[in-house]
Amino acid sequence: MVSENEKVIGVIELQDIIKPGISERFDRLRKMGIKTVMVTGDNPLTAKFIAEKAGVDDFIAEAKPEDKMNYIKKEQAEGRLVP
């Protein structure tokens, strides 16, 4: 919120931009049997909003870089291909 002398004079909304057509691409991957997972450092509320808007199958929030690597290694160890 933007204020002047304790009076609200405006509101600024910030959000990630979802690329046009991304949910359709995820639909095509899903039809091929590929599960999409978003691993992000965003907080759970933000991550959930973006995941739903983009159309990913699942998400992991508040992931640090090492968490992301550990997730990828776990998936690969279970025989999954992670591009």
N, C-alpha and C positions, 0 to 999 in steps of 0.2 A: 504494500500500500504506500501511496505517496501522500504526505500530509504537509500542511502549512499552518503554523500556529495551532496545532492539535486538531485541525479540521482535515478530514480526508478529502483530497482533491483528485485522487485517481487510484487506479489499480492496475498493476502490471502483471500479466500472466506469462510465465515462461514454461515452455514444454519442448521436448524433443520432437523433431520433425520426422514423421514416418514417411519413408519413400513411397511415392505413388506406385501401386501395383504389387507391393511386397506381400500382401495377404494372398493374392492370387498365386504368386510364386510359391508361397508356403503350401497352398492347397495342392499345387502340382507335385511338390515333394511328398506330401502326405499320401497322395494317390499312388506314388511310387513306393510307398512303404517306409519313407524316411521321416523320422521324428525330428522336430525342430525344438531346440532348447536355447533360450536366451540366458546367458550367464553375465550378470552385470554387477557393478558396484553400487548401483542405485538402491535406495531404500525399498522395502517390500511394497509399499503402497504405489510408488512411482513405477517400479518394475511391473507390478500387476497391471497397471493402466496401460503401459506401453505394450506389454505382451498381448493383452486382449485386443488392443487397437491394431497391432501388427499381425495378429493371428498365429502366434507361435503356440506350440503344443504345451510347453512348460517353461518355467523360468526359475532361476536361482538368483536371489537378491543379496546385496551386501557382500559380494564376493571380492576378495582381494586377489591380486594377480596370482599368488600361489594357490589360492582356492580354485581359480580357473584352470591352472595347470593340473592340479590334482584331480579335478573332475574329468578332464580330457584323458589323463592317464588311466583313471578307473574305467572309463568307457572303453578305451582301447584294450585294457586288460581283460575285459569281458567280451572281447571279440567284435566290438562295434567299430565301424569306420568313422573317424571324426576328421572332416576336411579342415 
